[in-house]
Amino acid sequence: MRDLTKRIVSGNVDVIVVAQQMLVYQTWLHAGADVDFAVFARAGTDSLAGTKEEQDRLGQFYRSEIVEAARRLNDKYRGF
């Protein structure tokens, strides 16, 4: 997970694409109550029914919130 959060922060991944993977990590970590994962759920759900252009707009909309959440998760879950 830390590798993915670092890539999110550095801007090397599409935030909508990684949103689904972050939800997998949330499940693996039994972190259902961790609010920092919530933005990934919103971004992933919002993007499901959209075209590529709509997904790109959503990615821009969520980018700053996702980057901040990734930073916090990176700090909280060191070693995962």
Jmol script that loads the backbone (N, CA, C; Angstrom):
load data "model"
ATOM      1  N   MET A   1       0.816  -1.186   0.000  1.00  0.00           N
ATOM      2  CA  MET A   1       0.000   0.000   0.000  1.00  0.00           C
ATOM      3  C   MET A   1       0.861   1.251   0.000  1.00  0.00           C
ATOM      4  N   ARG A   2       1.970   1.211   0.736  1.00  0.00           N
ATOM      5  CA  ARG A   2       2.801   2.422   0.814  1.00  0.00           C
ATOM      6  C   ARG A   2       3.341   2.811  -0.548  1.00  0.00           C
ATOM      7  N   ASP A   3       3.690   1.831  -1.376  1.00  0.00           N
ATOM      8  CA  ASP A   3       4.168   2.144  -2.717  1.00  0.00           C
ATOM      9  C   ASP A   3       3.080   2.878  -3.504  1.00  0.00           C
ATOM     10  N   LEU A   4       1.866   2.398  -3.403  1.00  0.00           N
ATOM     11  CA  LEU A   4       0.765   3.029  -4.126  1.00  0.00           C
ATOM     12  C   LEU A   4       0.484   4.431  -3.597  1.00  0.00           C
ATOM     13  N   THR A   5       0.484   4.614  -2.280  1.00  0.00           N
ATOM     14  CA  THR A   5       0.238   5.956  -1.744  1.00  0.00           C
ATOM     15  C   THR A   5       1.339   6.925  -2.155  1.00  0.00           C
ATOM     16  N   LYS A   6       2.576   6.439  -2.215  1.00  0.00           N
ATOM     17  CA  LYS A   6       3.669   7.308  -2.670  1.00  0.00           C
ATOM     18  C   LYS A   6       3.485   7.702  -4.129  1.00  0.00           C
ATOM     19  N   ARG A   7       3.040   6.757  -4.955  1.00  0.00           N
ATOM     20  CA  ARG A   7       2.797   7.069  -6.361  1.00  0.00           C
ATOM     21  C   ARG A   7       1.640   8.043  -6.529  1.00  0.00           C
ATOM     22  N   ILE A   8       0.629   7.932  -5.684  1.00  0.00           N
ATOM     23  CA  ILE A   8      -0.493   8.876  -5.722  1.00  0.00           C
ATOM     24  C   ILE A   8       0.019  10.279  -5.415  1.00  0.00           C
ATOM     25  N   VAL A   9       0.775  10.408  -4.340  1.00  0.00           N
ATOM     26  CA  VAL A   9       1.291  11.714  -3.915  1.00  0.00           C
ATOM     27  C   VAL A   9       2.193  12.320  -4.985  1.00  0.00           C
ATOM     28  N   SER A  10       2.999  11.488  -5.632  1.00  0.00           N
ATOM     29  CA  SER A  10       3.913  12.009  -6.654  1.00  0.00           C
ATOM     30  C   SER A  10       3.213  12.310  -7.975  1.00  0.00           C
ATOM     31  N   GLY A  11       1.958  11.884  -8.106  1.00  0.00           N
ATOM     32  CA  GLY A  11       1.205  12.163  -9.326  1.00  0.00           C
ATOM     33  C   GLY A  11       1.463  11.185 -10.449  1.00  0.00           C
ATOM     34  N   ASN A  12       2.006  10.014 -10.130  1.00  0.00           N
ATOM     35  CA  ASN A  12       2.366   9.030 -11.153  1.00  0.00           C
ATOM     36  C   ASN A  12       1.277   8.028 -11.476  1.00  0.00           C
ATOM     37  N   VAL A  13       0.070   8.228 -10.983  1.00  0.00           N
ATOM     38  CA  VAL A  13      -1.023   7.304 -11.268  1.00  0.00           C
ATOM     39  C   VAL A  13      -2.322   8.081 -11.470  1.00  0.00           C
ATOM     40  N   ASP A  14      -3.248   7.462 -12.148  1.00  0.00           N
ATOM     41  CA  ASP A  14      -4.590   8.018 -12.313  1.00  0.00           C
ATOM     42  C   ASP A  14      -5.349   7.752 -11.013  1.00  0.00           C
ATOM     43  N   VAL A  15      -5.774   8.808 -10.343  1.00  0.00           N
ATOM     44  CA  VAL A  15      -6.387   8.640  -9.018  1.00  0.00           C
ATOM     45  C   VAL A  15      -7.686   7.848  -9.060  1.00  0.00           C
ATOM     46  N   ILE A  16      -8.403   7.909 -10.156  1.00  0.00           N
ATOM     47  CA  ILE A  16      -9.640   7.136 -10.261  1.00  0.00           C
ATOM     48  C   ILE A  16      -9.318   5.646 -10.380  1.00  0.00           C
ATOM     49  N   VAL A  17      -8.296   5.317 -11.140  1.00  0.00           N
ATOM     50  CA  VAL A  17      -7.902   3.917 -11.308  1.00  0.00           C
ATOM     51  C   VAL A  17      -7.444   3.321  -9.976  1.00  0.00           C
ATOM     52  N   VAL A  18      -6.658   4.056  -9.213  1.00  0.00           N
ATOM     53  CA  VAL A  18      -6.143   3.502  -7.958  1.00  0.00           C
ATOM     54  C   VAL A  18      -7.174   3.511  -6.842  1.00  0.00           C
ATOM     55  N   ALA A  19      -8.258   4.237  -7.014  1.00  0.00           N
ATOM     56  CA  ALA A  19      -9.285   4.283  -5.972  1.00  0.00           C
ATOM     57  C   ALA A  19      -9.787   2.877  -5.648  1.00  0.00           C
ATOM     58  N   GLN A  20      -9.998   2.070  -6.665  1.00  0.00           N
ATOM     59  CA  GLN A  20     -10.474   0.710  -6.429  1.00  0.00           C
ATOM     60  C   GLN A  20      -9.445  -0.121  -5.666  1.00  0.00           C
ATOM     61  N   GLN A  21      -8.177   0.013  -6.000  1.00  0.00           N
ATOM     62  CA  GLN A  21      -7.140  -0.734  -5.292  1.00  0.00           C
ATOM     63  C   GLN A  21      -7.044  -0.303  -3.833  1.00  0.00           C
ATOM     64  N   MET A  22      -7.207   0.983  -3.571  1.00  0.00           N
ATOM     65  CA  MET A  22      -7.149   1.449  -2.187  1.00  0.00           C
ATOM     66  C   MET A  22      -8.280   0.848  -1.362  1.00  0.00           C
ATOM     67  N   LEU A  23      -9.426   0.603  -1.982  1.00  0.00           N
ATOM     68  CA  LEU A  23     -10.530  -0.023  -1.253  1.00  0.00           C
ATOM     69  C   LEU A  23     -10.211  -1.478  -0.917  1.00  0.00           C
ATOM     70  N   VAL A  24      -9.427  -2.133  -1.758  1.00  0.00           N
ATOM     71  CA  VAL A  24      -8.960  -3.486  -1.446  1.00  0.00           C
ATOM     72  C   VAL A  24      -8.066  -3.436  -0.207  1.00  0.00           C
ATOM     73  N   TYR A  25      -7.151  -2.474  -0.184  1.00  0.00           N
ATOM     74  CA  TYR A  25      -6.285  -2.326   0.995  1.00  0.00           C
ATOM     75  C   TYR A  25      -7.099  -2.024   2.248  1.00  0.00           C
ATOM     76  N   GLN A  26      -8.133  -1.231   2.118  1.00  0.00           N
ATOM     77  CA  GLN A  26      -8.998  -0.920   3.267  1.00  0.00           C
ATOM     78  C   GLN A  26      -9.579  -2.217   3.843  1.00  0.00           C
ATOM     79  N   THR A  27     -10.010  -3.103   2.966  1.00  0.00           N
ATOM     80  CA  THR A  27     -10.563  -4.380   3.413  1.00  0.00           C
ATOM     81  C   THR A  27      -9.486  -5.233   4.067  1.00  0.00           C
ATOM     82  N   TRP A  28      -8.334  -5.340   3.431  1.00  0.00           N
ATOM     83  CA  TRP A  28      -7.241  -6.148   3.978  1.00  0.00           C
ATOM     84  C   TRP A  28      -6.807  -5.650   5.351  1.00  0.00           C
ATOM     85  N   LEU A  29      -6.841  -4.344   5.550  1.00  0.00           N
ATOM     86  CA  LEU A  29      -6.401  -3.754   6.816  1.00  0.00           C
ATOM     87  C   LEU A  29      -7.504  -3.711   7.873  1.00  0.00           C
ATOM     88  N   HIS A  30      -8.703  -4.172   7.510  1.00  0.00           N
ATOM     89  CA  HIS A  30      -9.853  -4.100   8.411  1.00  0.00           C
ATOM     90  C   HIS A  30     -10.040  -2.661   8.888  1.00  0.00           C
ATOM     91  N   ALA A  31      -9.954  -1.733   7.939  1.00  0.00           N
ATOM     92  CA  ALA A  31      -9.987  -0.307   8.258  1.00  0.00           C
ATOM     93  C   ALA A  31     -11.271   0.346   7.761  1.00  0.00           C
ATOM     94  N   GLY A  32     -12.384  -0.350   7.902  1.00  0.00           N
ATOM     95  CA  GLY A  32     -13.654   0.170   7.420  1.00  0.00           C
ATOM     96  C   GLY A  32     -14.049   1.497   8.041  1.00  0.00           C
ATOM     97  N   ALA A  33     -13.591   1.762   9.242  1.00  0.00           N
ATOM     98  CA  ALA A  33     -13.944   3.009   9.925  1.00  0.00           C
ATOM     99  C   ALA A  33     -12.950   4.137   9.672  1.00  0.00           C
ATOM    100  N   ASP A  34     -11.884   3.859   8.939  1.00  0.00           N
ATOM    101  CA  ASP A  34     -10.867   4.885   8.689  1.00  0.00           C
ATOM    102  C   ASP A  34     -11.392   5.884   7.654  1.00  0.00           C
ATOM    103  N   VAL A  35     -11.615   7.103   8.073  1.00  0.00           N
ATOM    104  CA  VAL A  35     -12.214   8.120   7.198  1.00  0.00           C
ATOM    105  C   VAL A  35     -11.318   8.498   6.027  1.00  0.00           C
ATOM    106  N   ASP A  36     -10.031   8.244   6.119  1.00  0.00           N
ATOM    107  CA  ASP A  36      -9.140   8.584   5.011  1.00  0.00           C
ATOM    108  C   ASP A  36      -9.366   7.700   3.787  1.00  0.00           C
ATOM    109  N   PHE A  37     -10.018   6.581   3.954  1.00  0.00           N
ATOM    110  CA  PHE A  37     -10.355   5.740   2.810  1.00  0.00           C
ATOM    111  C   PHE A  37     -11.645   6.204   2.129  1.00  0.00           C
ATOM    112  N   ALA A  38     -12.439   7.029   2.774  1.00  0.00           N
ATOM    113  CA  ALA A  38     -13.747   7.419   2.245  1.00  0.00           C
ATOM    114  C   ALA A  38     -13.656   8.117   0.897  1.00  0.00           C
ATOM    115  N   VAL A  39     -12.667   8.956   0.685  1.00  0.00           N
ATOM    116  CA  VAL A  39     -12.544   9.662  -0.590  1.00  0.00           C
ATOM    117  C   VAL A  39     -12.312   8.684  -1.734  1.00  0.00           C
ATOM    118  N   PHE A  40     -11.621   7.598  -1.482  1.00  0.00           N
ATOM    119  CA  PHE A  40     -11.401   6.599  -2.529  1.00  0.00           C
ATOM    120  C   PHE A  40     -12.713   5.911  -2.892  1.00  0.00           C
ATOM    121  N   ALA A  41     -13.544   5.663  -1.902  1.00  0.00           N
ATOM    122  CA  ALA A  41     -14.853   5.064  -2.168  1.00  0.00           C
ATOM    123  C   ALA A  41     -15.722   6.011  -2.991  1.00  0.00           C
ATOM    124  N   ARG A  42     -15.743   7.283  -2.627  1.00  0.00           N
ATOM    125  CA  ARG A  42     -16.543   8.260  -3.389  1.00  0.00           C
ATOM    126  C   ARG A  42     -16.048   8.381  -4.822  1.00  0.00           C
ATOM    127  N   ALA A  43     -14.740   8.505  -4.991  1.00  0.00           N
ATOM    128  CA  ALA A  43     -14.169   8.667  -6.329  1.00  0.00           C
ATOM    129  C   ALA A  43     -14.422   7.423  -7.175  1.00  0.00           C
ATOM    130  N   GLY A  44     -14.245   6.269  -6.588  1.00  0.00           N
ATOM    131  CA  GLY A  44     -14.459   5.032  -7.327  1.00  0.00           C
ATOM    132  C   GLY A  44     -15.899   4.835  -7.733  1.00  0.00           C
ATOM    133  N   THR A  45     -16.813   5.133  -6.826  1.00  0.00           N
ATOM    134  CA  THR A  45     -18.240   4.996  -7.116  1.00  0.00           C
ATOM    135  C   THR A  45     -18.685   6.014  -8.149  1.00  0.00           C
ATOM    136  N   ASP A  46     -18.267   7.255  -8.005  1.00  0.00           N
ATOM    137  CA  ASP A  46     -18.666   8.306  -8.948  1.00  0.00           C
ATOM    138  C   ASP A  46     -18.199   8.015 -10.363  1.00  0.00           C
ATOM    139  N   SER A  47     -17.083   7.332 -10.501  1.00  0.00           N
ATOM    140  CA  SER A  47     -16.493   7.126 -11.819  1.00  0.00           C
ATOM    141  C   SER A  47     -17.042   5.907 -12.555  1.00  0.00           C
ATOM    142  N   LEU A  48     -17.798   5.064 -11.885  1.00  0.00           N
ATOM    143  CA  LEU A  48     -18.217   3.801 -12.492  1.00  0.00           C
ATOM    144  C   LEU A  48     -19.059   3.967 -13.752  1.00  0.00           C
ATOM    145  N   ALA A  49     -19.917   4.948 -13.779  1.00  0.00           N
ATOM    146  CA  ALA A  49     -20.852   5.073 -14.906  1.00  0.00           C
ATOM    147  C   ALA A  49     -20.447   6.151 -15.896  1.00  0.00           C
ATOM    148  N   GLY A  50     -19.223   6.600 -15.846  1.00  0.00           N
ATOM    149  CA  GLY A  50     -18.830   7.716 -16.691  1.00  0.00           C
ATOM    150  C   GLY A  50     -17.971   7.336 -17.882  1.00  0.00           C
ATOM    151  N   THR A  51     -17.935   8.248 -18.825  1.00  0.00           N
ATOM    152  CA  THR A  51     -17.040   8.096 -19.962  1.00  0.00           C
ATOM    153  C   THR A  51     -15.623   8.413 -19.512  1.00  0.00           C
ATOM    154  N   LYS A  52     -14.664   8.195 -20.386  1.00  0.00           N
ATOM    155  CA  LYS A  52     -13.269   8.509 -20.059  1.00  0.00           C
ATOM    156  C   LYS A  52     -13.123   9.997 -19.728  1.00  0.00           C
ATOM    157  N   GLU A  53     -13.790  10.848 -20.473  1.00  0.00           N
ATOM    158  CA  GLU A  53     -13.713  12.298 -20.218  1.00  0.00           C
ATOM    159  C   GLU A  53     -14.293  12.640 -18.853  1.00  0.00           C
ATOM    160  N   GLU A  54     -15.408  11.997 -18.508  1.00  0.00           N
ATOM    161  CA  GLU A  54     -16.008  12.241 -17.194  1.00  0.00           C
ATOM    162  C   GLU A  54     -15.104  11.725 -16.085  1.00  0.00           C
ATOM    163  N   GLN A  55     -14.466  10.591 -16.307  1.00  0.00           N
ATOM    164  CA  GLN A  55     -13.542  10.069 -15.314  1.00  0.00           C
ATOM    165  C   GLN A  55     -12.345  10.994 -15.141  1.00  0.00           C
ATOM    166  N   ASP A  56     -11.867  11.568 -16.229  1.00  0.00           N
ATOM    167  CA  ASP A  56     -10.752  12.521 -16.132  1.00  0.00           C
ATOM    168  C   ASP A  56     -11.154  13.746 -15.313  1.00  0.00           C
ATOM    169  N   ARG A  57     -12.358  14.254 -15.537  1.00  0.00           N
ATOM    170  CA  ARG A  57     -12.847  15.401 -14.756  1.00  0.00           C
ATOM    171  C   ARG A  57     -12.982  15.045 -13.279  1.00  0.00           C
ATOM    172  N   LEU A  58     -13.499  13.864 -13.015  1.00  0.00           N
ATOM    173  CA  LEU A  58     -13.619  13.420 -11.619  1.00  0.00           C
ATOM    174  C   LEU A  58     -12.246  13.277 -10.975  1.00  0.00           C
ATOM    175  N   GLY A  59     -11.292  12.772 -11.738  1.00  0.00           N
ATOM    176  CA  GLY A  59      -9.934  12.652 -11.220  1.00  0.00           C
ATOM    177  C   GLY A  59      -9.379  13.998 -10.806  1.00  0.00           C
ATOM    178  N   GLN A  60      -9.612  15.010 -11.613  1.00  0.00           N
ATOM    179  CA  GLN A  60      -9.157  16.359 -11.272  1.00  0.00           C
ATOM    180  C   GLN A  60      -9.915  16.893 -10.057  1.00  0.00           C
ATOM    181  N   PHE A  61     -11.207  16.611 -10.006  1.00  0.00           N
ATOM    182  CA  PHE A  61     -12.034  17.067  -8.894  1.00  0.00           C
ATOM    183  C   PHE A  61     -11.548  16.470  -7.565  1.00  0.00           C
ATOM    184  N   TYR A  62     -11.232  15.192  -7.568  1.00  0.00           N
ATOM    185  CA  TYR A  62     -10.843  14.495  -6.338  1.00  0.00           C
ATOM    186  C   TYR A  62      -9.347  14.532  -6.048  1.00  0.00           C
ATOM    187  N   ARG A  63      -8.533  14.947  -7.000  1.00  0.00           N
ATOM    188  CA  ARG A  63      -7.079  14.807  -6.888  1.00  0.00           C
ATOM    189  C   ARG A  63      -6.515  15.329  -5.562  1.00  0.00           C
ATOM    190  N   SER A  64      -6.777  16.562  -5.208  1.00  0.00           N
ATOM    191  CA  SER A  64      -6.148  17.115  -3.996  1.00  0.00           C
ATOM    192  C   SER A  64      -6.608  16.383  -2.741  1.00  0.00           C
ATOM    193  N   GLU A  65      -7.885  16.030  -2.679  1.00  0.00           N
ATOM    194  CA  GLU A  65      -8.394  15.311  -1.513  1.00  0.00           C
ATOM    195  C   GLU A  65      -7.772  13.908  -1.430  1.00  0.00           C
ATOM    196  N   ILE A  66      -7.605  13.271  -2.570  1.00  0.00           N
ATOM    197  CA  ILE A  66      -7.014  11.939  -2.604  1.00  0.00           C
ATOM    198  C   ILE A  66      -5.538  11.990  -2.228  1.00  0.00           C
ATOM    199  N   VAL A  67      -4.821  12.974  -2.718  1.00  0.00           N
ATOM    200  CA  VAL A  67      -3.395  13.092  -2.387  1.00  0.00           C
ATOM    201  C   VAL A  67      -3.221  13.297  -0.881  1.00  0.00           C
ATOM    202  N   GLU A  68      -4.037  14.154  -0.290  1.00  0.00           N
ATOM    203  CA  GLU A  68      -3.935  14.375   1.161  1.00  0.00           C
ATOM    204  C   GLU A  68      -4.278  13.109   1.936  1.00  0.00           C
ATOM    205  N   ALA A  69      -5.325  12.395   1.513  1.00  0.00           N
ATOM    206  CA  ALA A  69      -5.693  11.149   2.187  1.00  0.00           C
ATOM    207  C   ALA A  69      -4.573  10.121   2.034  1.00  0.00           C
ATOM    208  N   ALA A  70      -3.954  10.052   0.864  1.00  0.00           N
ATOM    209  CA  ALA A  70      -2.849   9.109   0.635  1.00  0.00           C
ATOM    210  C   ALA A  70      -1.675   9.427   1.548  1.00  0.00           C
ATOM    211  N   ARG A  71      -1.385  10.703   1.745  1.00  0.00           N
ATOM    212  CA  ARG A  71      -0.294  11.084   2.670  1.00  0.00           C
ATOM    213  C   ARG A  71      -0.582  10.601   4.087  1.00  0.00           C
ATOM    214  N   ARG A  72      -1.801  10.842   4.527  1.00  0.00           N
ATOM    215  CA  ARG A  72      -2.157  10.424   5.891  1.00  0.00           C
ATOM    216  C   ARG A  72      -2.131   8.898   6.028  1.00  0.00           C
ATOM    217  N   LEU A  73      -2.665   8.190   5.031  1.00  0.00           N
ATOM    218  CA  LEU A  73      -2.664   6.730   5.083  1.00  0.00           C
ATOM    219  C   LEU A  73      -1.244   6.180   5.065  1.00  0.00           C
ATOM    220  N   ASN A  74      -0.390   6.798   4.291  1.00  0.00           N
ATOM    221  CA  ASN A  74       1.011   6.393   4.228  1.00  0.00           C
ATOM    222  C   ASN A  74       1.647   6.480   5.614  1.00  0.00           C
ATOM    223  N   ASP A  75       1.344   7.542   6.329  1.00  0.00           N
ATOM    224  CA  ASP A  75       1.893   7.707   7.686  1.00  0.00           C
ATOM    225  C   ASP A  75       1.270   6.728   8.679  1.00  0.00           C
ATOM    226  N   LYS A  76      -0.038   6.518   8.575  1.00  0.00           N
ATOM    227  CA  LYS A  76      -0.735   5.661   9.526  1.00  0.00           C
ATOM    228  C   LYS A  76      -0.387   4.197   9.388  1.00  0.00           C
ATOM    229  N   TYR A  77      -0.249   3.726   8.162  1.00  0.00           N
ATOM    230  CA  TYR A  77      -0.091   2.298   7.930  1.00  0.00           C
ATOM    231  C   TYR A  77       1.309   1.950   7.446  1.00  0.00           C
ATOM    232  N   ARG A  78       2.279   2.474   8.124  1.00  0.00           N
ATOM    233  CA  ARG A  78       3.680   2.161   7.779  1.00  0.00           C
ATOM    234  C   ARG A  78       3.874   0.642   7.864  1.00  0.00           C
ATOM    235  N   GLY A  79       4.546   0.118   6.868  1.00  0.00           N
ATOM    236  CA  GLY A  79       4.834  -1.298   6.862  1.00  0.00           C
ATOM    237  C   GLY A  79       3.866  -2.136   6.064  1.00  0.00           C
ATOM    238  N   PHE A  80       2.817  -1.535   5.525  1.00  0.00           N
ATOM    239  CA  PHE A  80       1.846  -2.302   4.741  1.00  0.00           C
ATOM    240  C   PHE A  80       1.990  -1.992   3.281  1.00  0.00           C
TER     241      PHE A  80
END
end "model"
wireframe off; spacefill off
backbone 0.3
color backbone group
